[in-house]
Amino acid sequence: MGGRLWAALLLCLPVFVAPAFAGAETKPVLAPIHRFIDSMNKGDANAAAATFAPDANIIDEFAPYHWQGDDAFAKWGADFAAMSKAGGVSDMRLTLGRPRHVNVSGDHAYVVVPTLITFKQRGKAVREHGTFTFALSGAAGVWRLAAWAWTTK
């Protein structure tokens, strides 16, 4: 094979290998993500906040777009509630897909998960496809969300 073909194959390798990382060994890393999503779907902000590491970062599609610190989730939640009220958004539900990428290196992890968000906007059903990208940190076998970013398709 020519050098360009090998280079192309090496560039594609993460696409072919990434699903293999989503096995049993990654369940502890995925657990806080599932707890976060389940808590959000139940409307339990305290349980959702408990999944975060100190000094967390959040990036989302509405202003001010970035929240950071020990109270990042609370600040994001207040801004999200204000945005939802102004936009007539209600009945939100998050559904995670199969992780596209899970990479664990010691006590750090990176996870990319396609996600469907359904909600009503002024009474009309809306479906938004996008991707959550999470960075996690672990200590003593406990994983926490260090950061997440939401990207719409």
FILOLO-767834 format. One line per 10 residues: number of its first residue (from 1); their letters; for each residue x, y, z of N, C-alpha, C, CB. Coordinates in nm, 2 decimals, decimal comma. Glycine has a CB too. Layout:
<atoms>
NUM) A) X Y Z X Y Z X Y Z X Y Z ~ ...
</atoms>
This chain:
<atoms>
1) MGGRLWAALL) 0,08 -0,12 0,00 0,00 0,00 0,00 0,09 0,12 0,00 -0,09 0,00 0,12 ~ 0,04 0,23 -0,07 0,11 0,35 -0,07 0,10 0,43 0,06 0,06 0,44 -0,18 ~ 0,19 0,52 0,08 0,19 0,60 0,21 0,07 0,68 0,23 0,31 0,69 0,20 ~ 0,00 0,73 0,12 -0,12 0,80 0,14 -0,23 0,71 0,19 -0,16 0,87 0,01 ~ -0,24 0,59 0,14 -0,35 0,50 0,18 -0,33 0,47 0,33 -0,35 0,37 0,10 ~ -0,21 0,44 0,37 -0,18 0,41 0,52 -0,22 0,53 0,60 -0,03 0,38 0,54 ~ -0,18 0,65 0,56 -0,22 0,77 0,63 -0,37 0,78 0,64 -0,16 0,89 0,56 ~ -0,44 0,76 0,54 -0,59 0,77 0,54 -0,64 0,66 0,63 -0,64 0,75 0,40 ~ -0,59 0,54 0,63 -0,64 0,44 0,73 -0,61 0,47 0,87 -0,57 0,30 0,69 ~ -0,49 0,53 0,90 -0,46 0,57 1,03 -0,55 0,68 1,08 -0,32 0,62 1,04
11) LCLPVFVAPA) -0,59 0,78 0,99 -0,68 0,88 1,03 -0,82 0,83 1,06 -0,69 0,98 0,92 ~ -0,86 0,72 0,99 -0,99 0,66 1,01 -0,99 0,56 1,13 -1,04 0,58 0,89 ~ -0,88 0,52 1,18 -0,87 0,42 1,29 -0,96 0,46 1,41 -0,73 0,41 1,33 ~ -0,96 0,58 1,46 -1,05 0,61 1,57 -1,20 0,58 1,54 -1,03 0,75 1,61 ~ -1,24 0,60 1,42 -1,38 0,57 1,38 -1,41 0,43 1,40 -1,41 0,62 1,24 ~ -1,32 0,34 1,36 -1,34 0,20 1,37 -1,31 0,14 1,51 -1,25 0,13 1,27 ~ -1,23 0,20 1,58 -1,19 0,15 1,71 -1,28 0,21 1,82 -1,05 0,19 1,74 ~ -1,33 0,33 1,81 -1,41 0,39 1,92 -1,52 0,31 1,98 -1,46 0,52 1,87 ~ -1,60 0,24 1,90 -1,71 0,16 1,96 -1,66 0,05 2,05 -1,79 0,10 1,85 ~ -1,53 0,00 2,03 -1,48 -0,10 2,11 -1,45 -0,05 2,25 -1,35 -0,15 2,05
21) FAGAETKPVL) -1,44 0,08 2,27 -1,41 0,14 2,40 -1,54 0,14 2,49 -1,36 0,28 2,39 ~ -1,66 0,12 2,43 -1,78 0,13 2,50 -1,82 0,00 2,57 -1,89 0,18 2,40 ~ -1,73 -0,08 2,61 -1,76 -0,21 2,67 -1,78 -0,19 2,82 -1,65 -0,30 2,64 ~ -1,77 -0,31 2,89 -1,79 -0,32 3,03 -1,69 -0,23 3,11 -1,79 -0,46 3,08 ~ -1,57 -0,22 3,06 -1,47 -0,15 3,13 -1,50 0,00 3,14 -1,33 -0,17 3,07 ~ -1,59 0,05 3,06 -1,62 0,19 3,06 -1,75 0,22 3,14 -1,64 0,24 2,92 ~ -1,82 0,12 3,19 -1,94 0,14 3,26 -1,93 0,24 3,38 -2,00 0,01 3,31 ~ -1,82 0,23 3,46 -1,80 0,33 3,56 -1,79 0,48 3,51 -1,68 0,30 3,65 ~ -1,73 0,49 3,39 -1,72 0,63 3,34 -1,85 0,68 3,28 -1,61 0,63 3,22 ~ -1,93 0,59 3,23 -2,06 0,63 3,17 -2,17 0,65 3,28 -2,11 0,52 3,07
31) APIHRFIDSM) -2,15 0,59 3,40 -2,25 0,59 3,50 -2,29 0,74 3,54 -2,20 0,52 3,62 ~ -2,19 0,83 3,56 -2,24 0,97 3,60 -2,31 1,04 3,49 -2,12 1,05 3,64 ~ -2,28 1,00 3,36 -2,35 1,06 3,25 -2,50 1,02 3,25 -2,28 1,02 3,11 ~ -2,52 0,89 3,27 -2,65 0,84 3,28 -2,73 0,89 3,40 -2,65 0,68 3,29 ~ -2,66 0,91 3,52 -2,72 0,97 3,63 -2,76 1,11 3,61 -2,63 0,96 3,76 ~ -2,68 1,18 3,54 -2,70 1,32 3,50 -2,83 1,33 3,42 -2,58 1,39 3,43 ~ -2,83 1,25 3,31 -2,94 1,26 3,21 -3,07 1,21 3,28 -2,92 1,17 3,09 ~ -3,07 1,10 3,36 -3,18 1,05 3,43 -3,24 1,16 3,53 -3,15 0,92 3,51 ~ -3,15 1,23 3,60 -3,18 1,33 3,70 -3,25 1,45 3,62 -3,06 1,38 3,78 ~ -3,19 1,49 3,51 -3,25 1,59 3,43 -3,39 1,56 3,39 -3,16 1,63 3,31
41) NKGDANAAAA) -3,41 1,43 3,34 -3,54 1,39 3,29 -3,64 1,39 3,41 -3,53 1,25 3,23 ~ -3,60 1,36 3,53 -3,69 1,36 3,64 -3,71 1,50 3,70 -3,63 1,27 3,75 ~ -3,63 1,60 3,65 -3,64 1,73 3,71 -3,58 1,75 3,84 -3,79 1,77 3,72 ~ -3,48 1,66 3,87 -3,41 1,66 4,00 -3,28 1,73 3,99 -3,39 1,51 4,05 ~ -3,28 1,86 4,00 -3,16 1,94 3,99 -3,05 1,91 4,09 -3,19 2,09 4,00 ~ -3,09 1,88 4,21 -2,99 1,84 4,31 -2,91 1,72 4,27 -3,05 1,82 4,45 ~ -2,98 1,61 4,22 -2,91 1,49 4,18 -2,83 1,52 4,06 -3,02 1,38 4,15 ~ -2,88 1,60 3,97 -2,80 1,63 3,85 -2,67 1,71 3,89 -2,88 1,72 3,75 ~ -2,68 1,80 3,98 -2,57 1,88 4,03 -2,46 1,79 4,10 -2,61 1,99 4,12 ~ -2,51 1,69 4,16 -2,42 1,60 4,23 -2,33 1,52 4,14 -2,50 1,50 4,32
51) TFAPDANIID) -2,35 1,52 4,01 -2,27 1,44 3,92 -2,15 1,52 3,88 -2,35 1,40 3,80 ~ -2,14 1,65 3,91 -2,04 1,74 3,87 -1,92 1,74 3,96 -2,09 1,88 3,85 ~ -1,80 1,76 3,90 -1,68 1,78 3,97 -1,67 1,93 4,01 -1,55 1,74 3,89 ~ -1,59 1,96 4,11 -1,57 2,10 4,15 -1,51 2,17 4,02 -1,48 2,12 4,27 ~ -1,54 2,30 4,01 -1,49 2,39 3,91 -1,53 2,33 3,77 -1,34 2,40 3,92 ~ -1,65 2,29 3,75 -1,69 2,23 3,62 -1,71 2,34 3,52 -1,83 2,16 3,64 ~ -1,72 2,30 3,39 -1,74 2,39 3,28 -1,86 2,33 3,20 -1,61 2,40 3,19 ~ -1,94 2,42 3,15 -2,06 2,39 3,07 -2,06 2,48 2,95 -2,19 2,39 3,14 ~ -2,08 2,43 2,83 -2,09 2,51 2,71 -2,22 2,46 2,65 -1,97 2,49 2,61 ~ -2,31 2,56 2,62 -2,44 2,53 2,56 -2,47 2,64 2,46 -2,55 2,52 2,67
61) EFAPYHWQGD) -2,58 2,62 2,38 -2,62 2,70 2,27 -2,69 2,83 2,30 -2,70 2,62 2,18 ~ -2,71 2,86 2,42 -2,78 2,99 2,46 -2,69 3,07 2,55 -2,91 2,96 2,53 ~ -2,71 3,20 2,54 -2,63 3,30 2,62 -2,64 3,28 2,77 -2,67 3,44 2,59 ~ -2,53 3,29 2,84 -2,40 3,34 2,79 -2,31 3,24 2,73 -2,33 3,41 2,91 ~ -2,36 3,12 2,70 -2,28 3,01 2,63 -2,18 2,93 2,71 -2,22 3,07 2,51 ~ -2,13 2,99 2,82 -2,03 2,92 2,90 -2,05 2,95 3,05 -1,89 2,97 2,86 ~ -2,05 2,84 3,13 -2,06 2,86 3,27 -1,94 2,78 3,34 -2,20 2,80 3,32 ~ -1,89 2,83 3,44 -1,77 2,77 3,50 -1,77 2,79 3,65 -1,64 2,82 3,44 ~ -1,72 2,69 3,72 -1,70 2,70 3,87 -1,78 2,60 3,94 -1,74 2,84 3,91 ~ -1,77 2,61 4,07 -1,85 2,51 4,16 -2,00 2,52 4,14 -1,81 2,54 4,31
71) DAFAKWGADF) -2,05 2,64 4,10 -2,19 2,66 4,08 -2,23 2,67 3,94 -2,23 2,78 4,16 ~ -2,14 2,61 3,85 -2,17 2,62 3,70 -2,31 2,56 3,67 -2,06 2,55 3,63 ~ -2,34 2,45 3,73 -2,47 2,38 3,69 -2,58 2,47 3,74 -2,48 2,24 3,75 ~ -2,57 2,52 3,86 -2,68 2,61 3,91 -2,70 2,73 3,83 -2,65 2,65 4,06 ~ -2,59 2,80 3,79 -2,60 2,91 3,70 -2,66 2,88 3,56 -2,46 2,98 3,68 ~ -2,61 2,77 3,51 -2,66 2,72 3,38 -2,81 2,69 3,39 -2,59 2,59 3,33 ~ -2,85 2,63 3,50 -2,99 2,59 3,53 -3,08 2,72 3,53 -3,01 2,52 3,65 ~ -3,03 2,82 3,60 -3,11 2,95 3,61 -3,12 3,01 3,47 -3,04 3,04 3,71 ~ -3,02 3,01 3,40 -3,02 3,07 3,26 -3,11 2,99 3,17 -2,88 3,08 3,20 ~ -3,10 2,85 3,18 -3,18 2,76 3,10 -3,33 2,78 3,13 -3,14 2,62 3,13
81) AAMSKAGGVS) -3,36 2,80 3,26 -3,50 2,82 3,30 -3,55 2,95 3,24 -3,52 2,82 3,46 ~ -3,47 3,06 3,25 -3,51 3,18 3,19 -3,53 3,18 3,04 -3,41 3,29 3,23 ~ -3,44 3,11 2,97 -3,45 3,09 2,83 -3,57 3,01 2,79 -3,32 3,02 2,77 ~ -3,60 2,90 2,87 -3,71 2,82 2,84 -3,84 2,89 2,86 -3,71 2,70 2,93 ~ -3,85 2,97 2,97 -3,97 3,05 2,99 -4,00 3,15 2,88 -3,96 3,12 3,13 ~ -3,89 3,22 2,84 -3,90 3,32 2,74 -3,94 3,26 2,60 -3,77 3,40 2,72 ~ -3,89 3,14 2,58 -3,92 3,07 2,45 -4,04 2,98 2,45 -3,80 3,00 2,41 ~ -4,11 2,97 2,57 -4,22 2,88 2,58 -4,19 2,73 2,57 -4,32 2,91 2,47 ~ -4,07 2,70 2,62 -4,02 2,56 2,62 -4,07 2,49 2,74 -3,87 2,56 2,61 ~ -4,12 2,36 2,72 -4,16 2,28 2,83 -4,15 2,13 2,80 -4,31 2,31 2,87
91) DMRLTLGRPR) -4,17 2,05 2,89 -4,17 1,90 2,87 -4,05 1,85 2,81 -4,29 1,86 2,79 ~ -3,93 1,89 2,85 -3,80 1,85 2,79 -3,77 1,71 2,84 -3,69 1,95 2,82 ~ -3,72 1,63 2,74 -3,67 1,50 2,77 -3,54 1,47 2,69 -3,78 1,39 2,74 ~ -3,44 1,41 2,75 -3,31 1,38 2,69 -3,30 1,23 2,67 -3,19 1,44 2,77 ~ -3,26 1,19 2,55 -3,24 1,04 2,53 -3,11 1,03 2,47 -3,35 0,99 2,43 ~ -3,02 0,95 2,54 -2,88 0,93 2,50 -2,88 0,82 2,39 -2,79 0,89 2,61 ~ -2,80 0,83 2,29 -2,77 0,72 2,20 -2,65 0,64 2,25 -2,75 0,78 2,06 ~ -2,61 0,56 2,16 -2,49 0,48 2,19 -2,36 0,57 2,18 -2,47 0,35 2,10 ~ -2,27 0,56 2,28 -2,16 0,65 2,27 -2,08 0,63 2,14 -2,06 0,63 2,39 ~ -2,04 0,74 2,08 -1,96 0,73 1,96 -1,81 0,71 1,99 -1,98 0,85 1,87
101) HVNVSGDHAY) -1,78 0,77 2,11 -1,63 0,77 2,14 -1,62 0,77 2,30 -1,56 0,89 2,08 ~ -1,55 0,67 2,35 -1,52 0,67 2,49 -1,37 0,65 2,50 -1,60 0,56 2,57 ~ -1,30 0,74 2,56 -1,15 0,73 2,58 -1,12 0,75 2,73 -1,07 0,83 2,49 ~ -1,06 0,65 2,79 -1,02 0,66 2,93 -0,87 0,66 2,94 -1,09 0,55 3,02 ~ -0,81 0,75 3,01 -0,67 0,75 3,04 -0,65 0,79 3,18 -0,60 0,86 2,94 ~ -0,62 0,68 3,26 -0,60 0,70 3,41 -0,73 0,75 3,47 -0,49 0,80 3,43 ~ -0,72 0,87 3,53 -0,84 0,93 3,60 -0,90 1,04 3,52 -0,79 0,98 3,73 ~ -0,89 1,03 3,39 -0,95 1,13 3,29 -1,03 1,05 3,19 -0,85 1,22 3,23 ~ -1,14 1,10 3,14 -1,21 1,04 3,04 -1,28 1,14 2,94 -1,32 0,94 3,10 ~ -1,30 1,10 2,82 -1,36 1,18 2,72 -1,47 1,09 2,65 -1,26 1,23 2,61
111) VVVPTLITFK) -1,60 1,15 2,65 -1,71 1,07 2,60 -1,79 1,15 2,50 -1,80 1,01 2,71 ~ -1,82 1,10 2,39 -1,91 1,17 2,29 -2,03 1,08 2,27 -1,83 1,19 2,15 ~ -2,15 1,14 2,29 -2,28 1,07 2,29 -2,38 1,14 2,20 -2,33 1,04 2,43 ~ -2,43 1,08 2,09 -2,54 1,14 2,02 -2,66 1,14 2,11 -2,57 1,07 1,89 ~ -2,74 1,25 2,11 -2,85 1,27 2,20 -2,97 1,33 2,12 -2,81 1,36 2,32 ~ -3,09 1,28 2,16 -3,21 1,34 2,11 -3,28 1,42 2,23 -3,31 1,23 2,06 ~ -3,31 1,54 2,20 -3,38 1,62 2,30 -3,52 1,65 2,24 -3,31 1,76 2,33 ~ -3,62 1,61 2,31 -3,76 1,64 2,27 -3,82 1,74 2,37 -3,85 1,50 2,26 ~ -3,90 1,83 2,32 -3,97 1,92 2,41 -4,09 1,98 2,33 -3,87 2,03 2,45 ~ -4,16 2,07 2,41 -4,27 2,14 2,34 -4,22 2,29 2,35 -4,40 2,12 2,42
121) QRGKAVREHG) -4,25 2,36 2,24 -4,23 2,50 2,23 -4,36 2,57 2,19 -4,11 2,54 2,13 ~ -4,41 2,64 2,29 -4,54 2,70 2,28 -4,65 2,59 2,23 -4,54 2,81 2,17 ~ -4,64 2,48 2,30 -4,73 2,37 2,27 -4,70 2,28 2,15 -4,86 2,42 2,26 ~ -4,61 2,31 2,07 -4,57 2,23 1,95 -4,45 2,14 1,98 -4,54 2,33 1,83 ~ -4,47 2,01 1,94 -4,36 1,92 1,97 -4,24 1,95 1,88 -4,41 1,77 1,94 ~ -4,12 1,94 1,94 -3,99 1,97 1,88 -3,90 1,86 1,91 -3,94 2,11 1,92 ~ -3,82 1,82 1,81 -3,71 1,72 1,82 -3,58 1,78 1,78 -3,74 1,59 1,74 ~ -3,48 1,78 1,87 -3,35 1,83 1,84 -3,24 1,73 1,85 -3,32 1,96 1,93 ~ -3,18 1,69 1,74 -3,07 1,60 1,75 -2,94 1,67 1,77 -3,06 1,52 1,61 ~ -2,85 1,62 1,85 -2,73 1,68 1,87 -2,63 1,58 1,94 -2,74 1,80 1,96
131) TFTFALSGAA) -2,53 1,64 2,00 -2,42 1,56 2,06 -2,38 1,62 2,19 -2,30 1,55 1,96 ~ -2,37 1,54 2,29 -2,31 1,58 2,42 -2,17 1,53 2,41 -2,39 1,52 2,54 ~ -2,07 1,62 2,45 -1,93 1,58 2,47 -1,90 1,61 2,61 -1,84 1,66 2,37 ~ -1,86 1,50 2,68 -1,83 1,51 2,82 -1,68 1,49 2,85 -1,91 1,41 2,90 ~ -1,62 1,56 2,94 -1,49 1,53 3,00 -1,52 1,50 3,14 -1,39 1,66 2,99 ~ -1,46 1,39 3,19 -1,48 1,34 3,33 -1,35 1,33 3,40 -1,55 1,21 3,33 ~ -1,36 1,34 3,53 -1,24 1,32 3,62 -1,28 1,21 3,72 -1,19 1,45 3,68 ~ -1,19 1,13 3,76 -1,21 1,02 3,85 -1,12 1,03 3,97 -1,21 0,89 3,79 ~ -1,17 0,99 4,08 -1,08 0,98 4,20 -1,14 0,88 4,29 -1,07 1,12 4,28 ~ -1,06 0,79 4,34 -1,10 0,68 4,42 -1,22 0,60 4,37 -1,14 0,73 4,56
141) GVWRLAAWAW) -1,22 0,58 4,23 -1,32 0,50 4,17 -1,45 0,58 4,15 -1,35 0,38 4,24 ~ -1,46 0,71 4,18 -1,58 0,79 4,16 -1,55 0,88 4,04 -1,61 0,86 4,29 ~ -1,63 0,87 3,94 -1,62 0,96 3,82 -1,72 1,07 3,84 -1,65 0,88 3,69 ~ -1,68 1,19 3,80 -1,76 1,31 3,80 -1,75 1,39 3,66 -1,73 1,41 3,92 ~ -1,85 1,46 3,63 -1,85 1,54 3,51 -1,76 1,67 3,53 -1,99 1,58 3,46 ~ -1,65 1,68 3,46 -1,57 1,79 3,47 -1,61 1,90 3,37 -1,42 1,76 3,44 ~ -1,67 1,86 3,26 -1,72 1,95 3,16 -1,81 1,88 3,07 -1,60 2,01 3,08 ~ -1,90 1,96 3,01 -1,98 1,91 2,90 -2,01 2,02 2,80 -2,11 1,84 2,95 ~ -2,03 1,98 2,68 -2,07 2,08 2,57 -2,18 2,01 2,49 -1,94 2,12 2,48 ~ -2,28 2,09 2,45 -2,39 2,05 2,37 -2,37 2,11 2,23 -2,52 2,09 2,43
151) TTK) -2,38 2,03 2,13 -2,37 2,07 1,99 -2,50 2,02 1,92 -2,24 2,03 1,93 ~ -2,57 2,11 1,85 -2,68 2,07 1,77 -2,63 2,03 1,63 -2,79 2,18 1,75 ~ -2,71 1,95 1,56 -2,67 1,91 1,42 -2,71 2,02 1,33 -2,75 1,78 1,38
</atoms>
